[in-house]
Amino acid sequence: MFTMDPRLAAAALLSVTFACSRGGDTPATRPLTYDGATSISRNILSEAAPAFERKSGFKFAKIDESGGGKGLNRLFAGEVEIAGVARRLTADELGRQPYFQIIGYDALGVFLNSKNPVKGLSKAQLKAIFTGAIVNWKDVGGPNLPIVPCTEPLASGRNTLGVFQSVVLDDAPFAKVREAADPADCLSFVAGNPGAITFATVAYAIPGVRSLPVDGVDATPAHVIDSTYLLSRPLLLVTRGQPTGRAAAFLEFMLSPDGQAIVGKKFIPAR
């Protein structure tokens, strides 16, 4: 895990303070820009950005939610200063030498309707369900009921889809699924449909659904941090290079007790 040298953080804050004292719209005083994973945008930055502003006086222009993949593309194109990613960076992405900081840990939960009696699924069963090889719950110990998988739009390029397809499907294509605009929409669909199944960050859990053990392992904090749970993932904030100015100050804030307390409300903090 990359953490920021305290001297760098102090220098960043000093540079921002100096820029402000001179006045004018400079790179150090313009509002920060962010795009990336919705799990980070909605569940962390929605609270962390205002808290950082109250502490430092520096604002975010906008918190975009294009997804981790598109957020990284915008970062590398110079369109935003910080991207949020809810997965490990690929070798190609690391080859572009970004700076990244782990601010916490998350898990993708596999969610069923709370009335579905199935107690757990294996990776092989999940792969068969989402690739269309298993289409009825009776084949995995459940009722005689058609399985209705729900996902975000398959063409969206979102990290959650990519992680699940890589880790569970071994990069095989998804079969026909019900596509919804957002993971929250899929969870609402599962809550109202006994045969439905979806996957989403555990932070999105709602009444009417429950998450399952995968390969007999629950998504407990210990299992997520050590990656024993199959669908564990880190939460990253990424910059194009060593951050400076207010971007460096924000990354340092996210590892402070205040920032980690915000992460810990929905996820597992890094510290």
C-alpha positions as CSV (number, residue, x, y, z in Angstrom):
1,M,0.0,0.0,0.0
2,F,1.3,3.4,-0.9
3,T,1.1,6.1,1.9
4,M,2.1,9.7,1.7
5,D,5.3,10.9,3.3
6,P,4.3,13.4,6.1
7,R,6.8,15.9,4.7
8,L,5.0,15.7,1.3
9,A,1.7,16.3,2.9
10,A,3.0,19.3,4.8
11,A,4.6,20.7,1.7
12,A,1.4,20.2,-0.3
13,L,-0.6,22.1,2.3
14,L,2.0,24.9,2.4
15,S,2.0,25.2,-1.4
16,V,-1.8,25.5,-1.4
17,T,-1.8,28.0,1.4
18,F,0.8,30.1,-0.4
19,A,-1.1,30.0,-3.6
20,C,-4.3,31.2,-1.8
21,S,-2.4,34.0,-0.1
22,R,-1.4,35.3,-3.5
23,G,-5.0,35.2,-4.8
24,G,-6.2,34.3,-8.2
25,D,-7.3,31.1,-9.9
26,T,-4.2,28.9,-10.0
27,P,-3.9,25.1,-10.3
28,A,-3.5,25.0,-6.5
29,T,-6.7,26.9,-5.8
30,R,-9.1,25.6,-8.5
31,P,-11.6,23.1,-7.3
32,L,-10.5,19.4,-7.4
33,T,-12.0,17.1,-10.1
34,Y,-12.9,13.4,-9.6
35,D,-14.4,10.6,-11.6
36,G,-14.6,6.9,-10.9
37,A,-16.2,4.0,-9.1
38,T,-19.8,4.8,-7.9
39,S,-19.1,2.8,-4.7
40,I,-16.5,5.4,-3.8
41,S,-18.3,8.4,-5.1
42,R,-21.6,7.7,-3.3
43,N,-20.5,6.0,-0.2
44,I,-17.3,7.9,0.6
45,L,-16.7,11.1,-1.3
46,S,-20.3,12.3,-0.8
47,E,-19.3,12.8,2.8
48,A,-15.5,13.1,2.6
49,A,-15.4,15.9,0.1
50,P,-17.5,18.3,2.2
51,A,-15.6,17.3,5.3
52,F,-12.3,18.0,3.5
53,E,-13.7,21.4,2.4
54,R,-14.6,22.3,6.0
55,K,-11.2,21.3,7.2
56,S,-9.0,22.8,4.4
57,G,-11.2,25.3,2.6
58,F,-10.7,23.5,-0.8
59,K,-13.6,22.3,-2.8
60,F,-14.4,19.6,-5.4
61,A,-15.9,21.0,-8.6
62,K,-17.9,17.9,-9.1
63,I,-18.0,14.2,-8.0
64,D,-18.6,12.2,-11.2
65,E,-19.7,8.6,-11.3
66,S,-18.7,7.2,-14.7
67,G,-17.2,4.1,-13.2
68,G,-13.6,3.1,-12.4
69,G,-12.6,2.3,-15.9
70,K,-13.9,5.5,-17.5
71,G,-12.6,7.5,-14.5
72,L,-9.1,6.1,-15.1
73,N,-9.3,6.9,-18.8
74,R,-10.3,10.5,-17.9
75,L,-7.5,10.7,-15.4
76,F,-4.8,9.5,-17.9
77,A,-6.3,12.0,-20.5
78,G,-5.8,14.8,-18.0
79,E,-9.5,15.5,-17.7
80,V,-9.7,14.9,-13.9
81,E,-7.1,15.0,-11.1
82,I,-8.3,12.0,-9.0
83,A,-9.9,8.8,-10.1
84,G,-11.5,6.3,-7.8
85,V,-11.1,2.6,-8.5
86,A,-12.6,-0.4,-6.7
87,R,-10.2,-3.0,-7.8
88,R,-6.5,-3.7,-8.3
89,L,-4.8,-1.8,-11.2
90,T,-3.9,-3.9,-14.2
91,A,-0.4,-4.3,-15.5
92,D,-1.1,-1.9,-18.3
93,E,-2.4,0.7,-15.9
94,L,0.6,0.3,-13.6
95,G,2.8,0.7,-16.6
96,R,1.6,4.3,-17.0
97,Q,3.2,4.9,-13.5
98,P,0.2,6.4,-11.7
99,Y,0.3,7.1,-7.9
100,F,-2.3,5.2,-6.0
101,Q,-3.4,5.0,-2.4
102,I,-5.5,2.3,-0.8
103,I,-8.1,4.0,1.4
104,G,-10.1,0.9,2.4
105,Y,-11.4,-2.5,1.3
106,D,-14.7,-3.7,-0.1
107,A,-16.3,-6.9,-1.1
108,L,-18.8,-7.7,-3.9
109,G,-21.7,-9.5,-2.3
110,V,-23.8,-12.1,-4.2
111,F,-27.4,-11.2,-3.3
112,L,-30.6,-13.3,-3.4
113,N,-34.1,-12.5,-2.4
114,S,-34.4,-12.9,1.3
115,K,-37.0,-15.7,0.8
116,N,-34.7,-17.8,-1.3
117,P,-33.6,-20.7,0.8
118,V,-30.2,-21.3,-0.9
119,K,-27.5,-20.9,1.8
120,G,-24.4,-20.6,-0.3
121,L,-22.9,-20.9,-3.8
122,S,-19.6,-22.0,-5.1
123,K,-17.6,-20.2,-7.7
124,A,-18.4,-23.0,-10.2
125,Q,-22.1,-22.6,-9.5
126,L,-22.0,-18.8,-9.9
127,K,-20.1,-19.2,-13.2
128,A,-22.7,-21.6,-14.4
129,I,-25.6,-19.3,-13.4
130,F,-24.2,-16.2,-15.1
131,T,-23.0,-18.0,-18.2
132,G,-26.4,-19.7,-18.7
133,A,-25.4,-23.3,-17.9
134,I,-27.7,-23.4,-14.8
135,V,-31.1,-21.7,-15.2
136,N,-33.2,-23.1,-12.3
137,W,-32.7,-22.9,-8.6
138,K,-33.5,-26.5,-8.1
139,D,-30.1,-27.4,-9.7
140,V,-28.3,-25.6,-6.8
141,G,-30.4,-26.9,-3.9
142,G,-33.2,-24.3,-4.2
143,P,-36.9,-24.3,-5.3
144,N,-38.1,-25.2,-8.7
145,L,-37.9,-21.6,-9.9
146,P,-36.2,-20.0,-12.9
147,I,-33.0,-18.0,-12.1
148,V,-33.1,-14.4,-13.2
149,P,-29.6,-12.8,-13.1
150,C,-29.5,-9.0,-13.0
151,T,-26.4,-6.9,-13.8
152,E,-25.5,-3.3,-14.8
153,P,-25.5,-2.8,-18.5
154,L,-23.0,-5.3,-20.0
155,A,-21.6,-2.7,-22.3
156,S,-21.0,-0.1,-19.6
157,G,-17.4,-1.1,-18.9
158,R,-17.9,-0.7,-15.1
159,N,-15.4,-2.2,-12.7
160,T,-17.9,-4.3,-10.9
161,L,-18.7,-6.2,-14.1
162,G,-15.1,-6.6,-15.0
163,V,-14.1,-7.9,-11.6
164,F,-16.9,-10.4,-11.5
165,Q,-16.3,-11.5,-15.1
166,S,-12.6,-12.0,-14.5
167,V,-12.7,-13.6,-11.1
168,V,-15.9,-15.7,-11.3
169,L,-16.5,-16.3,-15.0
170,D,-12.8,-16.7,-15.9
171,D,-13.4,-14.1,-18.6
172,A,-16.2,-16.1,-20.2
173,P,-19.0,-14.0,-21.6
174,F,-22.2,-13.3,-19.6
175,A,-25.3,-15.1,-20.8
176,K,-28.6,-13.2,-21.3
177,V,-29.2,-11.2,-18.1
178,R,-31.7,-8.5,-17.0
179,E,-29.8,-5.3,-17.4
180,A,-30.4,-2.4,-15.0
181,A,-28.9,1.1,-15.0
182,D,-27.4,0.8,-11.6
183,P,-26.5,-1.8,-9.0
184,A,-29.1,-0.3,-6.7
185,D,-31.7,-1.0,-9.3
186,C,-30.6,-4.6,-9.5
187,L,-30.9,-4.9,-5.7
188,S,-34.4,-3.5,-5.8
189,F,-35.3,-6.0,-8.5
190,V,-33.9,-8.9,-6.4
191,A,-35.8,-7.7,-3.4
192,G,-39.1,-8.0,-5.3
193,N,-38.4,-11.2,-7.3
194,P,-37.8,-14.5,-5.5
195,G,-35.9,-16.0,-8.4
196,A,-33.5,-13.1,-9.0
197,I,-29.7,-12.9,-8.2
198,T,-27.2,-10.1,-8.6
199,F,-23.8,-8.9,-7.3
200,A,-22.9,-5.6,-5.9
201,T,-20.8,-3.9,-3.3
202,V,-22.0,-5.0,0.2
203,A,-22.4,-1.3,1.0
204,Y,-25.5,-1.4,-1.3
205,A,-27.4,-4.0,0.7
206,I,-31.1,-3.2,1.3
207,P,-34.0,-4.9,3.1
208,G,-35.4,-7.8,1.2
209,V,-32.1,-9.2,0.0
210,R,-29.3,-11.2,1.7
211,S,-25.7,-12.0,0.7
212,L,-24.4,-15.5,0.4
213,P,-21.1,-17.2,1.3
214,V,-19.0,-18.0,-1.8
215,D,-17.1,-21.3,-1.6
216,G,-18.2,-21.4,2.0
217,V,-16.5,-18.1,3.0
218,D,-18.4,-15.1,4.2
219,A,-17.3,-11.5,3.5
220,T,-16.1,-10.7,7.0
221,P,-13.5,-7.9,7.4
222,A,-10.7,-10.5,8.1
223,H,-11.7,-12.5,5.0
224,V,-11.8,-9.4,2.8
225,I,-8.5,-7.9,4.0
226,D,-6.6,-11.1,3.4
227,S,-8.6,-11.9,0.2
228,T,-9.8,-15.2,1.5
229,Y,-13.3,-14.1,0.4
230,L,-13.2,-14.6,-3.4
231,L,-14.8,-11.2,-4.3
232,S,-12.6,-9.0,-2.1
233,R,-11.2,-5.8,-3.6
234,P,-9.2,-2.7,-2.5
235,L,-10.6,0.9,-2.8
236,L,-8.1,3.1,-4.5
237,L,-7.7,6.8,-5.1
238,V,-5.4,7.3,-8.1
239,T,-3.5,10.3,-9.5
240,R,-1.4,10.5,-12.7
241,G,1.8,10.9,-10.7
242,Q,3.0,11.9,-7.3
243,P,0.3,14.2,-6.1
244,T,0.9,17.8,-5.1
245,G,-1.0,20.7,-3.7
246,R,-4.6,20.1,-2.8
247,A,-4.8,16.7,-4.4
248,A,-2.0,15.6,-2.0
249,A,-3.8,17.2,0.9
250,F,-7.0,15.3,0.0
251,L,-5.2,11.9,-0.2
252,E,-3.6,12.6,3.1
253,F,-7.0,13.5,4.6
254,M,-8.4,10.2,3.5
255,L,-5.9,8.3,5.6
256,S,-6.4,10.6,8.6
257,P,-8.7,9.5,11.4
258,D,-11.5,11.7,10.1
259,G,-11.2,10.2,6.6
260,Q,-10.9,6.6,7.7
261,A,-13.9,7.1,10.0
262,I,-15.9,8.0,6.9
263,V,-14.6,5.0,4.9
264,G,-15.5,2.7,7.9
265,K,-19.2,3.6,7.8
266,K,-19.7,1.4,4.8
267,F,-16.4,-0.4,4.1
268,I,-13.3,-1.7,5.9
269,P,-10.8,1.2,6.6
270,A,-7.2,0.8,5.5
271,R,-6.0,2.0,8.9
